[in-house]
């Protein structure tokens, strides 16, 4: 079975954030896409997901 780049427990990840305040899990070895900035990491997948869960505030418009 093939593991996705975003599911590997052995890789390091970043927490990215865009101008709209949305977060994304991102492999640390990939270039950060335009419009996004690294907010946390590199760290384990679990640590980055915890950071995102604790940081992301849903905005009600």
C-alpha positions as CSV (number, residue, x, y, z in Angstrom):
1,X,0.0,0.0,0.0
2,X,1.3,3.5,-0.9
3,X,1.3,6.2,1.7
4,X,0.4,9.7,0.7
5,X,2.9,12.5,1.2
6,X,0.5,13.9,3.8
7,X,0.1,10.7,5.7
8,X,3.7,9.7,6.3
9,X,4.6,9.4,10.0
10,X,8.3,9.4,9.2
11,X,8.3,12.8,7.4
12,X,8.6,16.2,8.9
13,X,5.8,18.8,8.2
14,X,5.0,22.5,8.3
15,X,1.8,24.2,9.3
16,X,1.1,26.8,6.6
17,X,-1.3,29.7,6.9
18,X,-2.7,31.8,4.1
19,X,-4.1,35.4,4.2
20,X,-7.6,34.1,4.8
21,X,-6.4,32.5,8.0
22,X,-6.7,28.9,6.7
23,X,-4.2,26.3,7.7
24,X,-2.6,23.4,5.8
25,X,-0.4,20.5,6.6
26,X,2.6,20.6,4.2
27,X,5.7,18.4,3.8
28,X,8.7,20.3,5.0
29,X,10.8,19.4,1.9
30,X,8.4,20.9,-0.6
31,X,8.5,24.6,-1.5
32,X,5.9,26.7,0.3
33,X,3.3,27.7,-2.3
34,X,2.7,31.4,-3.2
35,X,0.1,33.0,-0.8
36,X,1.1,30.7,2.1
37,X,3.6,31.2,4.9
38,X,5.1,28.7,7.3
39,X,3.7,29.2,10.8
40,X,5.1,26.1,12.6
41,X,7.6,23.4,12.1
42,X,9.3,21.5,10.8
43,X,8.0,18.9,13.2
44,X,6.2,15.5,13.2
45,X,2.9,15.1,11.5
46,X,1.1,14.7,14.9
47,X,2.7,17.9,16.3
48,X,1.8,19.9,13.3
49,X,-1.8,18.7,13.2
50,X,-2.1,19.5,16.9
51,X,-0.7,23.0,16.3
52,X,-3.3,23.5,13.5
53,X,-6.1,22.2,15.6
54,X,-5.2,24.6,18.5
55,X,-4.6,27.6,16.2
56,X,-7.3,27.5,13.7
57,X,-10.3,29.6,14.7
58,X,-13.4,29.3,12.5
59,X,-14.7,32.7,11.6
60,X,-18.4,33.3,11.4
61,X,-19.3,35.9,8.8
